Amino acid sequence: MSAQDVAKGGIGETIKTVVYAVLIAVAFQTLFFKPFYIPSGSMKDTLLIGDYLFVNKMAYGYSRYSCPWGLCPISGRIFASEPKRGDVVVFRHPGTGNDFIKRLIGLPGDTVQMKDGVLYLNGTEVPQEPAGTFTEIFEPQGGEGRPPSCANQPKAIGDICESNRSTETLPNGVRHDVLSTGTTPQDNTDVFTVPPGHYFFMGDNRDNSLDSRFDPPSGVGMLPAENLIGRADRIIFSSAGKSLFAFWTWRSDRFFKAIN
């Protein structure tokens, strides 16, 4: 065997190794876990801009959106499991086609309404308890460079931005924090009725979330079950900076933190 043949064989093995690695990575992301980055503040303070997590794609079964670019040849859902109220869910936005993350509030058949900033499910007020104040620096955040909304506006860059925090307890016992920055139009809504096969989602940062209270393309509307991608269970890594390599901005207290 000549040196040229050996070289060709080595190149062939390298190509096969790369192809296998890519196929394994695609299969892993399709069947098991999908990495996800939090780009906006709509889920504060449960999730912060710069949190990195893996989405459990086995939680609800699989649809065409389980594959990259929605290419799975699946009609509806297979191996489907029903999501639970209070789950933090990644889904395919029906208007933009991007992946969003929100909290599941309304199940099929539920009625959902906001009155004076308080959630009502099936006509019953969902209890909230005051939980202090959420504070952060008023500065450009995330890839879009937008500063946060504050209850104590107006603020200058570098000031402390405050949001009112409450702990909400859903009917199935799930407790989670929600934020408010004051009275906004979305604090009072009509009664929404969730149709069969659909779900109603809201962000925990209630005054700063385009969710099921708004119709597509800006909001989510009533989300079809087919659009569910998976459940967010745990934060793996978190960085307050624009680069993963800016180690001085890492939030070590959020590494491997469970998502409630």
QUIRAPE-V240373 format. One line per field, one symbol per residue. phi: phi as a letter, one per 20 degrees, with the letter a starting at -180 (. if undefined). Layout:
phi=???
This chain:
phi=.effffffffffffffffffffffffffffeccdfbdeecefdfefcdgofdbdefeefdnccfefegmmefecdmcdlfcffdgnfecebeffeeneedcbefddegnfdcbdclndecdlndfefccgcncecbefagcmfemeffecfdfecdgnfeddcfdcdddfgenfdbecdcdpecgffccfeedefgmccddbefegecbecffcefefedmeefgfefdrdedbfebbceeecfeeffdfdffdfmefed
